[in-house]
């Protein structure tokens, strides 16, 4: 081969190698930029997520504090005849049940009362005596607006405080303002946690000028020469316009990432700064070295880049799959869905948030097996996926609950789509080759077009309320969140937020309903019932709060409280006139699983020196179905002390004659549903059943009580069946203890 030809080939090879090297180097640059972008997005998402979380917590705290002050202001509105001294003491008592260090009321004439935790009450305070910042919010409240003071220094308390003021109305007119102050340290503690950015940064509360709202060693975020003039101007504009933004600053060789989030509070923003780990710089250097090495070991570098890129992509997919997808069905998980819902709540479109559950899914799991149940869940995912329109989302929220975000606002259209989804899901039962119909229930809350008032969490809560309502309806039921459910939600929030203080304040009142011997008409006892009567006198009935207490466990504390009220009343009867009637009181199942339950009951009767035989403890039949051996152990210990045991509402759910044979009870209360059945078409059959239940009970030395007697006919019917005792509105409704005493105890009927 000629030299010229060889030289040409060499040149071509050189050019080819150079081109390949440049291509590979360029590809490496692209990969590097992509990695840097992914890394930066991860850092930004982490910083933004944490700052937004603290922002939500801060705004929620302010809203909650205002709600407390509004609640107290509402109490003032309804206490029109309260004199100044009692009003002051009431204000002091309220102050002792919240986190405020000082509370006060100022009428529009500029005079008022003030209470400070740990200090004497001030009953004649002028507006000029309080700090100027607090004066401002009081005047704003007089004008009908709620007002928040921000941070101000209270000379008397010698600390920084934050203040809240709301108007107080009477007959529709503003008569004054209720003001409350709280130590500003509560905000500092919220933002000074060691867990912020895993200890690699901090979050500060700043105003629109960049000044720290809470005092620190520096006065402003602009202290020092960290920011360039352009960057400083950009941050100032962001703060003044109440926007959010990212920025970075390098100091002492370290790179810091900053995120600013505007809040709804005054002109405040959250200023979050986190140190970016130096390992990122090392990674960048390694990428650069790798790019240089490409020209030396071309083939190896190509393979390494290809392998590394694929491995990184695979790992990224795995991380995303783990973080945002349900491992069983492959649908979005709750966290990813909530992110999408949060974005939807920021928009202007109308949506519908639907929650769907499978009826008796636990039963399906037990009867058909875990594999079949899991297959059903995967089928639900496929059905929903096939029924989603572009831009819509769904997720498996938990167990058998799925959430859907639908682009619709017309209830009829939404119902049609949900019905179709339910029908497609029910078709899965054909795979089991068994006669079992899969049924669903669905709750829906509508998200209106335009600005959204509710947060994603609140919207989800609305859907959960609708879902719970749908659960109580038959078959494939659908229920939309409405005003009635909204009122239930408000009531539930009130119940859960006030139950402890209501117990301490004695707002749970004991009512008694008499129990009579059917043969003689003689009063032989009474059943204890509870009514919740807050300070405003509006009665909250058991059906409104007992189900909530059963879910959150507060029923145990309430039952022990009512048991003590029974002991106190029995002692009072004995001391006043010597006449006593036995009293029964409900006991929730959670008490029977507490290790010291029997000991606490024994202490109660010793404390009030009353015989245990005067007290009958009522349990529900559902408790006996869970662990009859464990239950009998506790019952025998209680009976050894002297307590009588009654099974309440027998026949309302799980009734089994096996219970009568195995459970060591003294009394059986027949559910009022039996009386209704005796009036139906199958009266003869029901009469035989009840007659035999009573006969078996008598053979076992178990007395029987018929509940729900409302007419003379009801009384005669259960008397003919040889039932021992009767109770119901025919004799008397549940009445307060005072009325019971007047009606029965003073007349000597006991």
Rosetta blueprint (number, residue, H / E / L):
1 X L
2 X L
3 X H
4 X H
5 X H
6 X H
7 X H
8 X H
9 X H
10 X H
11 X H
12 X H
13 X H
14 X H
15 X H
16 X H
17 X H
18 X H
19 X H
20 X H
21 X H
22 X H
23 X H
24 X H
25 X H
26 X H
27 X H
28 X H
29 X H
30 X H
31 X H
32 X H
33 X H
34 X H
35 X H
36 X H
37 X H
38 X H
39 X H
40 X H
41 X H
42 X H
43 X H
44 X H
45 X H
46 X H
47 X H
48 X H
49 X H
50 X H
51 X H
52 X H
53 X H
54 X H
55 X H
56 X H
57 X H
58 X H
59 X H
60 X H
61 X H
62 X H
63 X H
64 X H
65 X H
66 X H
67 X H
68 X H
69 X H
70 X H
71 X H
72 X H
73 X H
74 X H
75 X H
76 X H
77 X H
78 X H
79 X L
80 X L
81 X L
82 X L
83 X L
84 X H
85 X H
86 X H
87 X H
88 X H
89 X H
90 X H
91 X H
92 X H
93 X H
94 X H
95 X H
96 X L
97 X L
98 X L
99 X L
100 X L
101 X L
102 X E
103 X E
104 X E
105 X E
106 X E
107 X E
108 X L
109 X L
110 X L
111 X E
112 X E
113 X E
114 X E
115 X E
116 X E
117 X L
118 X L
119 X L
120 X L
121 X L
122 X E
123 X E
124 X E
125 X E
126 X E
127 X H
128 X H
129 X H
130 X L
131 X L
132 X H
133 X H
134 X H
135 X H
136 X H
137 X H
138 X H
139 X H
140 X H
141 X H
142 X H
143 X L
144 X L
145 X L
146 X L
147 X E
148 X E
149 X E
150 X E
151 X E
152 X E
153 X E
154 X E
155 X L
156 X L
157 X L
158 X L
159 X E
160 X E
161 X E
162 X E
163 X E
164 X E
165 X E
166 X E
167 X E
168 X E
169 X E
170 X E
171 X L
172 X L
173 X E
174 X E
175 X E
176 X E
177 X E
178 X E
179 X E
180 X E
181 X E
182 X E
183 X E
184 X L
185 X H
186 X H
187 X H
188 X H
189 X H
190 X H
191 X H
192 X L
193 X L
194 X L
195 X L
196 X H
197 X H
198 X H
199 X H
200 X L
201 X E
202 X E
203 X E
204 X E
205 X E
206 X E
207 X L
208 X L
209 X L
210 X L
211 X E
212 X E
213 X L
214 X L
215 X L
216 X L
217 X L
218 X L
219 X L
220 X E
221 X L
222 X L
223 X L
224 X L
225 X L
226 X L
227 X L
228 X L
229 X H
230 X H
231 X H
232 X H
233 X H
234 X H
235 X H
236 X H
237 X H
238 X H
239 X H
240 X H
241 X H
242 X L
243 X L
244 X L
245 X E
246 X E
247 X E
248 X E
249 X E
250 X E
251 X E
252 X L
253 X L
254 X E
255 X E
256 X E
257 X E
258 X E
259 X E
260 X E
261 X E
262 X E
263 X L
264 X L
265 X L
266 X L
267 X L
268 X L
269 X E
270 X E
271 X E
272 X E
273 X E
274 X E
275 X E
276 X L
277 X L
278 X L
279 X H
280 X H
281 X H
282 X H
283 X H
284 X H
285 X H
286 X H
287 X H
288 X H
289 X H
290 X H
291 X H
292 X H
293 X H
294 X H
295 X L
296 X L
297 X L
298 X H
299 X H
300 X H
301 X H
302 X H
303 X H
304 X H
305 X H
306 X H
307 X H
308 X H
309 X H
310 X H
311 X H
312 X H
313 X H
314 X H
315 X H
316 X H
317 X H
318 X H
319 X H
320 X H
321 X H
322 X H
323 X H
324 X H
325 X E
326 X L
327 X L
328 X L
329 X L
330 X L
331 X L
332 X E
333 X L
334 X H
335 X H
336 X H
337 X H
338 X H
339 X H
340 X H
341 X H
342 X H
343 X H
344 X H
345 X H
346 X H
347 X L
348 X L
349 X L
350 X L
351 X E
352 X E
353 X E
354 X E
355 X E
356 X E
357 X E
358 X E
359 X L
360 X L
361 X H
362 X H
363 X H
364 X H
365 X H
366 X H
367 X H
368 X H
369 X L
370 X H
371 X H
372 X H
373 X H
374 X H
375 X H
376 X H
377 X H
378 X H
379 X H
380 X H
381 X H
382 X H
383 X H
384 X H
385 X H
386 X H
387 X H
388 X L
389 X L
390 X L
391 X L
392 X L
393 X E
394 X E
395 X E
396 X E
397 X E
398 X E
399 X L
400 X L
401 X E
402 X E
403 X E
404 X E
405 X E
406 X E
407 X L
408 X L
409 X L
410 X L
411 X H
412 X H
413 X H
414 X H
415 X H
416 X H
417 X H
418 X H
419 X H
420 X H
421 X H
422 X H
423 X H
424 X H
425 X H
426 X H
427 X H
428 X H
429 X H
430 X H
431 X H
432 X H
433 X L
434 X L
435 X L
436 X L
437 X L
438 X L
439 X L
440 X E
441 X E
442 X E
443 X E
444 X E
445 X E
446 X E
447 X E
448 X L
449 X L
450 X L
451 X L
452 X L
453 X L
454 X L
455 X L
456 X H
457 X H
458 X H
459 X H
460 X H
461 X H
462 X H
463 X H
464 X H
465 X H
466 X H
467 X H
468 X H
469 X H
470 X H
471 X H
472 X L
473 X L
474 X L
475 X L
476 X L
477 X E
478 X E
479 X E
480 X E
481 X L
482 X L
483 X H
484 X H
485 X H
486 X H
487 X H
488 X H
489 X H
490 X H
491 X H
492 X H
493 X H
494 X H
495 X H
496 X H
497 X H
498 X H
499 X H
500 X H
501 X H
502 X H
503 X H
504 X H
505 X L
506 X L
507 X L
508 X E
509 X E
510 X E
511 X E
512 X E
513 X E
514 X E
515 X E
516 X E
517 X E
518 X L
519 X L
520 X L
521 X L
522 X L
523 X E
524 X E
525 X E
526 X E
527 X E
528 X E
529 X E
530 X E
531 X E
532 X E
533 X E
534 X L
535 X L
536 X L
537 X L
538 X L
539 X E
540 X E
541 X L
542 X H
543 X H
544 X H
545 X H
546 X H
547 X H
548 X H
549 X H
550 X H
551 X H
552 X H
553 X L
554 X L
555 X H
556 X H
557 X H
558 X H
559 X H
560 X H
561 X H
562 X H
563 X H
564 X H
565 X H
566 X H
567 X H
568 X H
569 X H
570 X H
571 X H
572 X H
573 X H
574 X H
575 X H
576 X H
577 X L
578 X L
579 X L
580 X L
581 X L
582 X E
583 X E
584 X E
585 X E
586 X E
587 X L
588 X L
589 X H
590 X H
591 X H
592 X H
593 X H
594 X L
595 X L
596 X L
597 X H
598 X H
599 X H
600 X H
601 X H
602 X H
603 X H
604 X H
605 X H
606 X H
607 X H
608 X H
609 X L
610 X L
611 X L
612 X H
613 X H
614 X H
615 X E
616 X E
617 X E
618 X E
619 X E
620 X E
621 X H
622 X H
623 X H
624 X H
625 X L
626 X L
627 X L
628 X H
629 X H
630 X H
631 X H
632 X H
633 X H
634 X H
635 X H
636 X H
637 X H
638 X H
639 X H
640 X H
641 X H
642 X L
643 X L
644 X E
645 X E
646 X E
647 X E
648 X E
649 X E
650 X E
651 X L
652 X L
653 X L
654 X L
655 X L
656 X L
657 X H
658 X H
659 X H
660 X H
661 X H
662 X H
663 X L
664 X L
665 X L
666 X L
667 X E
668 X E
669 X E
670 X E
671 X L
672 X L
673 X H
674 X H
675 X H
676 X H
677 X H
678 X H
679 X L
680 X L
681 X L
682 X L
683 X H
684 X H
685 X H
686 X H
687 X H
688 X H
689 X H
690 X H
691 X H
692 X H
693 X H
694 X H
695 X H
696 X H
697 X H
698 X H
699 X H
700 X L
701 X L
702 X L
703 X E
704 X E
705 X E
706 X E
707 X L
708 X L
709 X L
710 X L
711 X L
712 X H
713 X H
714 X H
715 X H
716 X H
717 X H
718 X H
719 X H
720 X H
721 X L
722 X L
723 X L
724 X L
725 X E
726 X E
727 X L
728 X L
729 X L
730 X L
731 X L
732 X L
733 X L
734 X L
735 X E
736 X E
737 X H
738 X H
739 X H
740 X H
741 X H
742 X H
743 X H
744 X H
745 X H
746 X L
747 X L
748 X L
749 X L
750 X L
